[in-house]
């Protein structure tokens, strides 16, 4: 079986975008499936390379100023997909994200090639996934109920990474039998607690042993609830001057990324440490410094950062929205809060500050929950079974 993954953009190096696509492709290749990635190409990237046994083909693209992601030139990406499919005899195409421009090619390519086309959806912007900017929500909603519906109905199977996304699919008229719930996975051998490294990592980052470190991993943008987090940190600092914030990652998507970095530093000063972009394999190193992980987003699909922090044995405080409700067992592996409620976020973090035994207990429960439900071996097997069922049609 030969599978081609088509993420909206793929970069592997100092920065890694859409790592789940690559992680899954690598796992599928290890299982003996011929797996390739086809994606738009930034100017500095190679048009072809092999990374850990996965072939990566790239077409020309263009990038708008101040934007993190690059956009395909549709005719170039179309030609690249057709070329790779024919030369490598690809059996199945799997798109990542229906709300990206690359997915607009799915209906056309489906009609031309007549091979199974799978669409992995990480959220439904404008439907159940709302960005706190009205103009963006409006554009997303118009797209969802026009081109978005056509793309979704053209796919042979739509994979959702969170059961919550089934609500969005239903609102767009997608039949239940067309949906398949398969979350993203976590490498639990890479992401794990390493107690003996805690002192080393804290020293590396400049944290003192008696400081309480709140960890956040992801980009800095309005939808991630950064303003809520900053307000909560201000409230906590008034209660305990030893609370610190660790931001793993950073940047944004042209909608406040750089501005937020300056804002975070201006408001928190030496109470925050920002790592900047790090490679996926380096992320678990930084998580060892944290006492609790937070994800105060206004909207989420299946949040990879939350899963990885839980696998590292951290309790979670996250918003009661989207896939976060699947990742956090409220009162068992952490706490769920109302999106945008800085006071509640601060209060739940404070619970962990005052109760180290509870922190350890919920952190252990977090890791056990991830190992049971989201290990990559189990997730890969579910993809293999789905692909096999489509080949039998």
C-alpha positions, 0 to 999 in steps of 0.5 A: 500500500502506498500513501501520500500525505498532503499537509498545507505546509511542511518544514523540517529543520530549525522549525517544524510545521505540521509535525503530526503529519511527519510523525504519522508518515514515519510510523506508517513507513516503519510499518512497511507502507510506502509513505510520502509527503507532498506539500508547498515549498518555501524558497529555502526548502528543497523540492525533494528530500528524504527525512527518516525514510519519508520522501518529501516532495514540494511544489512552488508556493507564495507567502504573504507578508507577516504570515507564518504559513506559506500558500500553494500555487494551486496549479503547481501543487496540482501538477506535483500531486498528479506527478507523484501519484502516477510515478509512485503508483500511490493508492491513497491520498490523505489531506491534512486540514480542510480549511487550508488552500491545499485541500481545495484541490481534493474534489478535482483530484478525486474526480481525475484520479478516482483513488480513495481520498481521506481528509484529516480535520483538526477543527471547523473554523467559523462553525465550532472553532472560533477565533476571537477576531470577528472578521476571521470568524466571518470569513471562516464561516462563509468558507465552511458553508461553501467550498468547505462543504464541497471538500468534505463531501468529496472525501471518501472518509473524514478523520476527526482528531476529537469527538467534539469535531463531530458536532462541526461535521454534522452542522455542515451536513456530513453523514455520520458514517463518513466520519472516523475518530482517530486522534493524534498520537504521542511518542511516550518514550520520548515524552516522559517524566525524567525527574533526575533532569529537573535540576539541570533543565531549571538551571539551564533556563535560569529557574530557581529550585524553589520557584513554581513554573507554569508551562505553556507550549505553542504559538502566541496568538489570540485564539490560544488565550494568551491574554487570559494567561498573562492576566492569570500570571499577574494575579498569581504574582500578587499571591506568590512572587516565586511563580514563573512562566515558561513559554516553549515555542512562540511566534505566531501566524502574522496575527499578533505573534511578534506583538505578543512576544513583546507584550509577554516580556513587557508584562512579566519581565524576568518572571518569564522565560521564552525558548523560541522555536524548538525541534519536536524532540527537544520539547520534552527536555523543556517540559521537565522544568515545569510544575504544571502545564496550561492551555487556556485556548478559546478553541482547539482540535486535538491539542498535541502540546497538551497531550505531550505535556501530559505524557511528561507527567504534568497535571493540566489546566485547560479551557473547556473547549474542543478537544481539550475536553478529551485530553483532560479528565476534569478533577483526575488529570487536571482541571477544565476552566471557562475559556477567557476566565483568568481568575479561574485559571489562576485559582486552579494553578494556585491549587497545584502550587499549594498541594504538591501531592495532588500535583504529583497524583494528577501528573501520574494520572495524566501520563497513564491516560495518554499511554492508554489512549494516545500511544503512536503504535495504537494510532498508527494501527487505526490508520492502517486499518482504515486505509486497508478498508478503503482499498477493499472497496 
